[in-house]
Amino acid sequence: MAANAFPFDLNEEPALDSNEEAALDLNEEPALDLNEEPHDHNGVEENFGIEEETNVTSGSDVDVLNSQFDRLQADLNRFEWQVNIHRFAYASYIGSYPFLSYFAIAENESIGRQRYRFMQKMILPCGLPPERNED
């Protein structure tokens, strides 16, 4: 008869401790501790989609944000702002082939001619600038 290569008998059932026996009993429901804190998985606490309100800003924080916002604003008048918006729109139409083909079909023109018209409109999209009164 060959010697068994395993240090235990394969036909023998393994012994279970008391906790494992209780877990195998299907008639009992597991006891839940309702006072237990949520588990921490990989350093991330479960909050089940509930976001906490932590956006409290003090008066000095608002002042800092306002000063940063003021530095980002350019000194543009209404005409300069409109020119920038129109040029951006024409540039996006030229850069997007579906937009360009849509406009070409709508105006019954070739795509190349429509691209040329948009580039011409980018030079002075809002006409001549208004005269400034320097006092």
ABEGO torsion letter per residue (X at the ends): XBBBABABBAABBBBBBAAAAAAABAABBBBBBAABBBBBBGGBBBAGGBBBBABBBBAAAAAAAAAAAAAABBBBBAAAAAAAAAAAAAAAAAABAAAAAAAAAAAGBBAAAAAAAAAAAAABAAEBBBBBBBX
